[in-house]
Amino acid sequence: MIQKRRRSSRRKRTVLLPLILILVVLAIIGACVLFFLHMRNEKEKPSEILKTYLSSIESGDYEKMFELVDSGKVSKKDFIARNQNIYEGIGCSNVKVKITSEEKNQLSYTVTLTTLAGEITYDNTTKVKKDDNKGTILVWDDSMIFPELTATDKVRIYTDEAKRGQILDRNQNVLAGSGSAYSVGLVPGKMNEDSSGDLQTLSSLLGLSTEDIQSELSKDWVTDDAFVPLATISAADEKLQNQLLAIPGIKLSTVEVRSYPYGSATAHLVGYVSGITAEDLEKHPDAGYTSDSVIGKSGLEALYEKQLRGQNGYTILIEDEDGQQKSVLAYQNKTDGETLRLTIDITLQQSLYEQFQKDEGCSVAMNPYTGEVLALVSTPSYDTNRFILGLTTQEWDQLNNDEAQPLYNRFRQTFAPGSTLKPFTAAIGLAEGTLDPEKDYGYNGTSWQKDSSWGDYYVTTLQDYKPGTLQNALIYSDNIFFAKAALELGADRFTDGLDRFGFNQVVPFEIKMSQSQYDNDGSITEEIQLADSGYGQGQVLANPLHLAVMYTAFSNSGSMITPYLIYKDDPSAEVWIDQAISKEHSSLLTEDLKAVVNNPAGSGYAAHRTDMELAGKTGTAELKSEQGTTGQEIGWFSVFTTDPSASKPVLLTSMVESVEDKGGSTYVVKKDAAVLDSYFGS
């Protein structure tokens, strides 16, 4: 028994010895730190200590600030909380100090700092003393923060929120502006004692889990009389409002929200705003955003965020313990956001959306003489107002997993242009002298290959016709004719010609568009690819806006017009590419494009009108996984009014994916014809 006790005693000593050693080491380290601080502070001048103290405000190192002062009876915890709440609350940055007087026991200095309300400058004095542990330190009280501040005072910041600017169409219809909604919340004291069933019903109506609702109700600040917000709902949804109000404890409070009156029709163009995130705050540290701000997340809301948001007004002041104002430290007037007026015609925008809303495609409408963009539509789309009210997880998943990709902005992308490229292949051939517009190039049939070196690959076309002239090739949209035209040009002249039409260039426009291309690697090296490229396939990809701008050459004697989106009171054309086509060849090709729409045999005849003259070109591009196979078809139609004195001149380019079972490009032509009926009739 004695032996066992002795062993036990040894084990205790064995355990205690390392603990004692650790404590001794920690004590030595602590002593060394204090000694280091003491020696450092002894050596440093008081003015340097003050500069270190004030520079620590920007870095948020309040613990370091505490080590440099004698805070009296104020604890470290309270010191840090007091300084942090004030400096971070006013958005303090760019702290600068100028020492004006340095005496043995006192420093006089001037501080300048930047806040949300602008710059604050003040003169101050601080006493200096020796401390046995810290060495030379500053004597701190609340007046070190601001000279007039006492321990019982509070620094307040009041915000006068700037009104976000509206986005308007050309006729000043509101596309984005202020609206109202209902904040749905619970008042705990008015809920049923057994609220489990009510919470289940509420969960179902709002798309929230009961756990999320309980979590909000359990927060520290919640009292029986408090309004605990849970979700925001549309002010127009009366059915949902009545269902919610039937639940005991539910209260609806009117709130102002960003509103998009045309919803899905303008979603990809206008975009939406959302509550700011921590990442957003990191990206814009000095822009005046707070955790309660909203920020543009997509579309024009994001592109013109700086102009639309404006600047909040702020007042920073000191209040005494009774809430009475002692002094104003800084004041900044609010500046409301700018109003953004667009060239968009919402009537045309809506009409295009309604025609194509179930299709995967996009449309661009322009005034071909001024460059004003009248419509930019991508379909299918989504309701931007749902983002403002707050999407449920289920709604977000549905949008992201939808095979039709409603979140995908198609008018910014590139697609195979098909036969809409043929007029430009012709223009290059005419310019290079390899194509004669009057020549009959003979009968081609509906299937052709250059020679046996192409193996089993043939260029095919849908219609047989005679004579084989340029105009007929455009009317009947003959692939073989333009494959031959590209081969006659050769790859270098063909691609140089496309470069002159703006391929591989950024279209000068407010919204960045993907660049059109004729090859994935920048040059065409294979003969079959060159032949396919002549009629808009191969690896040719065109952006819809760029393609529309190319067609403006037929309205402007061969020059391509710069597109623009911000409204001008006195619109005038600005040339992007001068004489992309010669005046003579532009006139000749325009006559051919008139025939495409007005000749009963023309591929665009479904858009023919008796009240005005139109010209245009259809296009069907087949997406093949490899040569000789079949695949998805993309349908196009570019159409424009030919009379410059028309009351509503317009150029319209539309694209629809997967038209192989819908009638090909004729499907697009008919829908554009319906849009033009509505547009000219309004």
Secondary structure, 3 states (H helix, E strand, C coil): CHHHHHHHHHHHHHHHHHHHHHHHHHHHHHHHHHHHHHHHHHHCCHHHHHHHHHHHHHHCCHHHHHHCEECCCCCHHHHHHHHHHHHHHCCCEEEEEEEEEECCCEEEEEEEEEECCEEEEEEEEEEEEEECCCEEEEECCHHHCCCCCCCCCEEEEEEECCCCCCEECCCCCEEEEEEEEEEEEECHHHCCCCCHHHHHHHHHHHCCCHHHHHHHHCCCCCCCCCCEEEEEEECCCHHHHHHHHCCCCEEEEEEEEEECCCHHHHHHHHCCEEECCHHHHHHCCCCCCCCCCEEECCHHHHHCHHHHHCECEEEEEEECCCCCEEEEEEEECCECCCCEEECCCHHHHHHHHHHHCCCCEEEEEECCCCCEEEEEEEECCCCHHHHHHCCCHHHHHHHHHCCCCCCCCHHHCCECCHHHHHHHHHHHHHHHCCCCCCCCCCCCCCEECCCHHHCCCCEECCCCCCCCCHHHHHHCCCHHHHHHHHHHHCHHHHHHHHHHCCCCCCCCCCCCCCCCECCCCCCCCCHHHHHHHHCCCCCCEECHHHHHHHHHHHHCCCCEECCECECCCCCCCCEEECCCCCHHHHHHHHHHHHHHHHCCCCCCHHHCCCCCCEEEEEEEEEECCCCCCCCEEEEEEEEEECCCCCCCCCEEEEEEECCCCCCCHHHHHHHHHHHHHHHHHC
